[in-house]
Amino acid sequence: MYIDTLSSSKNPKIKELLLLSEKSKERRERALFVVEGKREIEAALSAGYKIYELFLCTGLSNILNSQESASLEKQYPAEKYYSLTEEVYSKVAYRGGTEGVIAIFRYKAHTLKDISLSSNPLIIVLESVEKPGNLGAVLRTADAANADAVIVCDPLTDLFNPNIIRSSIGGIFTNKVCVSSSEETYKWLTDNNIKIFAAQLQDAELYYNCDMSEASAVVMGTESLGLKPFWRERAHHRIKIPMLGSIDSLNVSVSAAVICFEALRQREFRK
């Protein structure tokens, strides 16, 4: 295994790494994305993603000696390997505590056809999500609730935004996640006999009064605008979480957790 050493932040390869981290257009055009940190990289590998290039900080103790390199290649199979000086690594790393490792992965598309459903599925549908941190937090909820899939309809951010990967703690890889239009998603849910529960404040039932013990999709919109008429008009149930204080809404990830775990409670109770 050959490891090339990069000691200047002006190196074209470093500039490429930063562009992929910062520009969604660059990620889309090159079908590549950046993952930082051992846990997140291993989650991506477990999900079947392939490493294009791996960047290692030379501050890692003995990881680049001949004995260690073979195990490194087995653990993190990549097409190319680079060693970064600590100074250069500090310029490209977004946060500390990531074990001195960054990877560029090849993109892998996911569609509705790739979702395999359990016997009693629970789906989270997000419409026009725009804040990467919110989407990442919802993915953590989906993982915790063991949801069958997270479907992102008409997104305003790409799924491989580094902030999504970081805030989801790798949940973008541990969940079945796909992007689709609202129209295609509605047809897919209908074809699979999945009831639609639209989270909204107006003209809605309390979420715990609705039967979510069978195949269900929880549909949520943006915190600022809520759901568009498309989903509100087509939902089997319109549900809300009671707000007893002065603020009229919760963070979308908190709302998703409240509703999904109520669905799990009902399913456990009905066993």
N, C-alpha and C positions, 0 to 999 in steps of 0.2 A: 504494500500500500504506500503510495507516494503522497506526502503531505507538503504542500507549498506554503511557505511562510510569508505573511503579509505584514509589513511593518510601517506602512504609511496610510493614513486615512484618505489620501488622495488617489490611492490605487483604484483603477476602474472597477475592480471586483467589489470593493467596499462601497463605491458609489452606487453600484447596481443593487447591492444588498439594502442600502438605505432607500433607494427608489421603490423597491418592492415593499418595503415596510410602510412607506408614506403615501404611495399613489395607487389608488384602486385601478386606474386606467392601465398602469404598468402591469399589475397583477393579472388583469383580464387579458391583455394583449399577449402576454408571455405565458399565460396559464401556469404561473408559479406564485407561491406565497411563502411568507416567513413565519417560522415557529421558534419561539425562544423558551428555553428551559427543558430540563430532562423529563419531567413528568408529562408536559404537553407533547414533546417529541415522541415519547413512548406511546402515548395515547393515539397519536396520528399513525404511527407504525402499526399498532394493533388494529386500527380501522382499515388497514390496507393501503394507506398512502405511501408513496415512494419518495425517498430523499434524493434530491438532485445534488445539492452541495451541503457539506457540513463544515461549520466554522468552530474552532476550538481555541479557547484562551490558553496561551502557553503557561499561564500561572497554575494550571492544573498539575498537581504533583505526579510526575513520572508517566503521565498518560500517553506521551508521545515516544516512549522508548520502544524498542523493537518487540519486547515481550508483551507490552500492553496493547500495541497497535493491532495485533491479530484479534484480540477480544473486542476492541473498539469497533473494528470493521464488521464483526459478527453482530454486535449489539446495535450499531447504527450503520447499516449498509447504505453507502452513498456512491454516487458516480464520481465525485471529487471531494477531496478533503483539504482544508486550509487551517493553518495555525495563525492566530492573531496575537500580536503583542498585547500586554495588559492595557497599554495606552489606547491602542486602536479598538480593542474590545469594549472599553469603557465608552467609546464614542458611538458604537453601533448598538450596544445593549440598552434596552429600554429600562430595565430595572436590575437591581442587584439580586443576589441569591438565586441565580438561574444556573448554577453549576458550571458556568463558563462555556456553554454550548448553545449554538444557534444553527438552525437548519433551514434551507430553502427546499420546499416540497413541490412536487408536481401536482397540479390541480386535478381533481377527480369530480366529475359532475354527478349529481344525485337527482333523480326525478321521482315522481309519484309511483311510477312502475317499480322502483327499487324498494319500496316499503313493503315489508312482510308483516302482516298483522297477527296479533295474538287472537285467542278465541274470544276475548272481551276487550277490544282495544280502547285505549285512551289517547286522544290526539290533542296536541296544542297547535292552534292556528294563530299566527300573528299577522296582522294586516298593516302594511306600509310602515314597518318599524324603522326608525331612523337613528336612534341612539345605540351605538355598539354596546355600551355598558349594560343597557336594559336587555338587549338580546342575549348577551352573555349570561346575565343573571337568570333569565328565563331558562336557558339551557341547563344551568345548574339545578333548577327546580325540576325540569323534565327528567334529568338523570336520577335525582332523588326519588321522584315518583315513579320511575321506571315507565315513563310514557312510551307508547309505541313509536311516536314520531313527532317532530316539530316541523310544521309546514310554514314557510315564510312567504306570504303573498305580497307581490308587488313591492319588494323591499327598496328602501332608500339608502341602504348601505350593503356592501358585498359581504358575504359570509366569512371571508377570510381576512377581514380587517383585523390587524394585530390586537386591537382593543377587545374584539369579540373573543378571540382565542384566549387572551389573558383573563378577561373577566369571567369567562366560562370555566376557567381552570382546565381546559382541554375538553369541556363538555360538547364543543362543536364536533368532536370526534367520537365521543362515547354515545351520543344520541344519533338516531336516524334523522337527518336534517335535509330538507330539500326546498328549493325555490319553485314557485308556481304562480300562475295568475289566480285571482279569486274565482273566476269562472271555471277554470280547470279543477281547482280544489273542490269547489262545490259539487261538481259533477262526480268527482272521485269519491267524496264522502257519501253522496246519494247512492252511487253504484254499490258501495260497500255497506249500505244500511246503517250508517253511523249518524246518530242524532246530533244536531247542531245546537249548542248553547252559546248564545251571543252575550258577552258581558257588556252591559250598558247601564246607565243610571235611570233613564226615563222609561216609563211603561214596562217595568221589569219586576219579576218575582224575586224573593229572597233566595239566594242560591241553595240554601240547605233545605228548602221546601220542594226542590225539583229532583226527580229521580234520575240520577246519573250512574246507576248501578249496572247499566248495560252500555253497549258500544256508544262512546260519546266523543264529541270534539268540542273543546272549549275555544271559542274565537274571541280574540282581544285586539283592540285597536291602539292607537297612540294615546298617550296620557293627555295631550292637549286637545285633540279633536274627537277621540273615541272612534267607534266603528262607523264606516260609511253605510249609507242606506242599503247597499247590496246585501250585506250580511244581516242587518237588522230585519230586513223584510223576508229573508229566507230561513231564518232560524226557527227551529222547533220550539225553543224556549228562549226568552230574553231574561237574563238573570243579573242580580246585583248583590254586592256586599254591603250590609248596613253601615252607614257612616254616622257615628254618634257625636262627633266633634264638629269643629268649625270648617275643617278641610273636607272637600267633597270627593276626593279620590285618593287611591293608593298607588304606589309605584306598580307598574305593570307586572314586574316579577313577583312582587308580594301578592298581588291579586291572583296571579296564576297559581302560586303555591297554595293559597287559601282554598281555591276552588278545586284544584287537582287532588288535594289531600282529603277534601270532603267526598269526592268521587271514590277515592280509595276506601274511606271509612264506610261508605254505603255498600261497597262491594264486599268488604270483609263482614259486615253485619248480615248481608243476604246469603252468605255461604251456608 
